[in-house]
Amino acid sequence: MFVFSNFISAMATLIDLILGAYIWIIIGRAIVSWVSADPYNPIVRFVYEVTEPLLARIRKVVPTLGGGIDFSPMILIVAIMFLRSFIVPTLQQLARSIG
C-alpha cells in the first residue's frame, strides 16, 4: 500500500510543479504583451500557444474593460492558485491516510 501512497504524493508534487510553472508562463505572457517582442521568436510563440487556449476561454466570459485592460491573466492565475491550494494538499493528505 505504501507504493500507492508514494505515487499519489509524487503526483501531488508534480501537479504543484506544473501549476507553478504555468503561473510563471502566464506572467511572462503579460510581460511580453507590454513590450513589443518579436512575434516570430520561438519563445514568444511558445508562450502564446501555451496560454492562449485558456485565456481565450476566460475572455469570452469576461470582456476587456475600458482602456484595453485585460484581466484574463489575473483571473487565470487566481484560478490556478485556488487549484494549487485545493488539489495538492488534498492529494498529500490522501497519500498520508493511505500510507
Backbone as CSV, one residue per row, in Angstrom:
resi,resn,N_x,N_y,N_z,CA_x,CA_y,CA_z,C_x,C_y,C_z
1,MET,0.806,-1.187,0.000,0.000,0.000,0.000,0.855,1.260,0.000
2,PHE,2.077,1.170,0.537,2.957,2.339,0.587,3.365,2.793,-0.810
3,VAL,3.382,1.874,-1.781,3.735,2.249,-3.152,2.675,3.181,-3.723
4,PHE,1.415,2.858,-3.515,0.325,3.715,-3.991,0.340,5.063,-3.276
5,SER,0.656,5.048,-1.997,0.765,6.291,-1.229,1.889,7.171,-1.770
6,ASN,3.027,6.580,-2.071,4.146,7.336,-2.641,3.805,7.860,-4.036
7,PHE,3.064,7.078,-4.799,2.654,7.510,-6.139,1.745,8.735,-6.054
8,ILE,0.779,8.717,-5.162,-0.124,9.859,-5.007,0.638,11.083,-4.521
9,SER,1.569,10.889,-3.606,2.386,12.001,-3.120,3.249,12.584,-4.241
10,ALA,3.808,11.731,-5.069,4.608,12.202,-6.200,3.740,12.936,-7.219
11,MET,2.527,12.464,-7.434,1.611,13.148,-8.351,1.251,14.534,-7.819
12,ALA,1.049,14.640,-6.510,0.746,15.937,-5.909,1.902,16.905,-6.114
13,THR,3.116,16.425,-5.934,4.294,17.267,-6.141,4.423,17.676,-7.600
14,LEU,4.179,16.753,-8.503,4.266,17.051,-9.936,3.195,18.060,-10.362
15,ILE,1.983,17.892,-9.882,0.909,18.841,-10.196,1.250,20.221,-9.665
16,ASP,1.784,20.281,-8.458,2.180,21.563,-7.872,3.264,22.231,-8.712
17,LEU,4.228,21.471,-9.172,5.308,21.998,-10.002,4.779,22.511,-11.343
18,ILE,3.917,21.747,-11.971,3.372,22.134,-13.281,2.516,23.392,-13.160
19,LEU,1.664,23.451,-12.147,0.819,24.632,-11.971,1.656,25.863,-11.633
20,GLY,2.705,25.684,-10.834,3.593,26.805,-10.529,4.323,27.311,-11.764
21,ALA,4.778,26.394,-12.589,5.456,26.796,-13.830,4.489,27.497,-14.772
22,TYR,3.241,27.037,-14.802,2.254,27.667,-15.683,1.949,29.097,-15.231
23,ILE,1.949,29.325,-13.933,1.763,30.692,-13.432,2.875,31.591,-13.957
24,TRP,4.113,31.101,-13.917,5.232,31.914,-14.413,5.139,32.138,-15.918
25,ILE,4.624,31.168,-16.652,4.439,31.346,-18.094,3.382,32.423,-18.357
26,ILE,2.328,32.437,-17.557,1.294,33.471,-17.710,1.873,34.852,-17.387
27,ILE,2.680,34.934,-16.353,3.327,36.206,-16.024,4.238,36.636,-17.166
28,GLY,4.975,35.696,-17.741,5.811,36.005,-18.903,4.985,36.488,-20.076
29,ARG,3.818,35.901,-20.269,2.926,36.332,-21.346,2.483,37.772,-21.123
30,ALA,2.166,38.127,-19.887,1.754,39.500,-19.594,2.894,40.484,-19.851
31,ILE,4.091,40.107,-19.464,5.248,40.985,-19.690,5.522,41.127,-21.184
32,VAL,5.429,40.037,-21.924,5.658,40.085,-23.370,4.617,40.972,-24.047
33,SER,3.392,40.981,-23.527,2.355,41.817,-24.144,2.598,43.304,-23.890
34,TRP,3.349,43.647,-22.859,3.639,45.052,-22.572,4.735,45.608,-23.465
35,VAL,5.684,44.762,-23.859,6.784,45.205,-24.714,6.514,44.726,-26.136
36,SER,7.182,45.313,-27.063,6.984,44.891,-28.455,7.987,43.794,-28.794
37,ALA,7.647,42.575,-28.362,8.521,41.434,-28.629,8.293,40.921,-30.046
38,ASP,9.311,40.294,-30.594,9.226,39.720,-31.938,8.240,38.553,-31.931
39,PRO,7.139,38.633,-32.660,6.156,37.540,-32.637,6.657,36.261,-33.288
40,TYR,7.775,36.328,-34.009,8.334,35.135,-34.653,9.391,34.454,-33.793
41,ASN,9.689,35.039,-32.638,10.632,34.431,-31.711,10.015,33.121,-31.192
42,PRO,10.775,32.029,-31.198,10.204,30.742,-30.765,9.709,30.749,-29.317
43,ILE,10.386,31.468,-28.448,9.958,31.518,-27.048,8.637,32.267,-26.935
44,VAL,8.513,33.382,-27.638,7.273,34.163,-27.610,6.126,33.340,-28.201
45,ARG,6.388,32.650,-29.272,5.354,31.812,-29.881,4.926,30.695,-28.944
46,PHE,5.889,30.074,-28.248,5.565,29.022,-27.285,4.681,29.562,-26.168
47,VAL,5.049,30.726,-25.632,4.271,31.320,-24.536,2.845,31.604,-24.990
48,TYR,2.690,32.152,-26.194,1.349,32.443,-26.691,0.560,31.161,-26.958
49,GLU,1.187,30.149,-27.537,0.491,28.912,-27.853,0.061,28.147,-26.602
50,VAL,0.847,28.254,-25.548,0.526,27.530,-24.315,-0.564,28.238,-23.513
51,THR,-0.578,29.553,-23.542,-1.511,30.286,-22.697,-2.799,30.702,-23.399
52,GLU,-2.781,30.856,-24.689,-3.939,31.402,-25.395,-5.216,30.562,-25.274
53,PRO,-5.151,29.226,-25.306,-6.417,28.478,-25.198,-7.213,28.791,-23.924
54,LEU,-6.545,28.844,-22.782,-7.260,29.135,-21.538,-7.631,30.609,-21.427
55,LEU,-6.741,31.487,-21.849,-7.042,32.914,-21.774,-8.192,33.289,-22.703
56,ALA,-8.284,32.664,-23.865,-9.377,32.950,-24.799,-10.723,32.536,-24.211
57,ARG,-10.744,31.413,-23.495,-11.992,30.990,-22.848,-12.432,31.986,-21.779
58,ILE,-11.475,32.498,-21.036,-11.809,33.485,-19.997,-12.275,34.779,-20.637
59,ARG,-11.642,35.188,-21.737,-12.034,36.428,-22.423,-13.452,36.364,-22.980
60,LYS,-13.922,35.174,-23.307,-15.301,35.038,-23.779,-16.295,35.371,-22.672
61,VAL,-15.936,35.030,-21.443,-16.823,35.251,-20.306,-16.644,36.654,-19.734
62,VAL,-15.372,37.087,-19.597,-15.056,38.394,-19.015,-14.472,39.267,-20.117
63,PRO,-15.245,40.198,-20.644,-14.724,41.027,-21.734,-13.667,42.022,-21.237
64,THR,-12.890,42.538,-22.163,-11.883,43.545,-21.852,-12.581,44.826,-21.420
65,LEU,-12.111,45.396,-20.322,-12.723,46.619,-19.806,-12.242,47.833,-20.579
66,GLY,-12.867,48.966,-20.323,-12.486,50.208,-20.987,-11.011,50.511,-20.806
67,GLY,-10.408,51.025,-21.822,-8.978,51.311,-21.777,-8.120,50.149,-22.225
68,GLY,-8.738,49.059,-22.636,-7.985,47.920,-23.147,-7.321,47.070,-22.072
69,ILE,-7.816,47.116,-20.840,-7.227,46.321,-19.757,-7.797,44.910,-19.808
70,ASP,-6.910,43.941,-19.909,-7.300,42.536,-19.995,-7.024,41.875,-18.648
71,PHE,-8.081,41.469,-17.973,-7.946,40.842,-16.664,-7.861,39.321,-16.739
72,SER,-7.893,38.758,-17.933,-7.897,37.301,-18.056,-6.640,36.636,-17.477
73,PRO,-5.425,37.197,-17.631,-4.284,36.545,-16.976,-4.402,36.529,-15.453
74,MET,-4.907,37.617,-14.874,-5.045,37.665,-13.429,-6.108,36.669,-12.954
75,ILE,-7.192,36.551,-13.683,-8.245,35.600,-13.325,-7.716,34.175,-13.415
76,LEU,-6.943,33.886,-14.453,-6.378,32.546,-14.610,-5.372,32.233,-13.502
77,ILE,-4.561,33.203,-13.119,-3.603,32.976,-12.040,-4.331,32.709,-10.724
78,VAL,-5.386,33.447,-10.452,-6.162,33.211,-9.226,-6.791,31.821,-9.255
79,ALA,-7.303,31.406,-10.398,-7.886,30.066,-10.519,-6.829,28.986,-10.304
80,ILE,-5.644,29.186,-10.847,-4.570,28.204,-10.658,-4.129,28.171,-9.203
81,MET,-4.061,29.324,-8.567,-3.690,29.357,-7.144,-4.735,28.621,-6.301
82,PHE,-6.012,28.762,-6.661,-7.052,28.013,-5.961,-6.845,26.511,-6.150
83,LEU,-6.585,26.100,-7.388,-6.361,24.675,-7.650,-5.158,24.146,-6.880
84,ARG,-4.098,24.947,-6.836,-2.906,24.527,-6.091,-3.206,24.383,-4.605
85,SER,-4.009,25.280,-4.071,-4.291,25.219,-2.635,-5.353,24.177,-2.297
86,PHE,-6.063,23.656,-3.287,-7.086,22.650,-3.038,-6.616,21.248,-3.425
87,ILE,-6.142,21.088,-4.654,-5.808,19.748,-5.156,-4.557,19.181,-4.499
88,VAL,-3.505,19.974,-4.425,-2.228,19.453,-3.912,-2.339,19.011,-2.453
89,PRO,-2.862,19.836,-1.536,-2.989,19.348,-0.156,-3.948,18.164,-0.014
90,THR,-4.983,18.134,-0.842,-5.916,17.018,-0.791,-5.222,15.715,-1.165
91,LEU,-4.432,15.765,-2.238,-3.689,14.561,-2.642,-2.640,14.163,-1.602
92,GLN,-1.968,15.143,-1.022,-0.970,14.828,0.008,-1.620,14.220,1.244
93,GLN,-2.764,14.746,1.638,-3.472,14.175,2.787,-3.975,12.783,2.468
94,LEU,-4.441,12.562,1.250,-4.870,11.229,0.841,-3.698,10.248,0.884
95,ALA,-2.532,10.690,0.437,-1.347,9.824,0.459,-0.952,9.475,1.891
96,ARG,-1.051,10.448,2.799,-0.728,10.167,4.211,-1.718,9.205,4.841
97,SER,-2.999,9.343,4.477,-4.012,8.473,5.082,-3.908,7.034,4.560
98,ILE,-3.424,6.879,3.330,-3.277,5.537,2.774,-2.061,4.829,3.362
99,GLY,-0.948,5.599,3.430,0.326,5.000,3.840,0.495,4.818,5.260
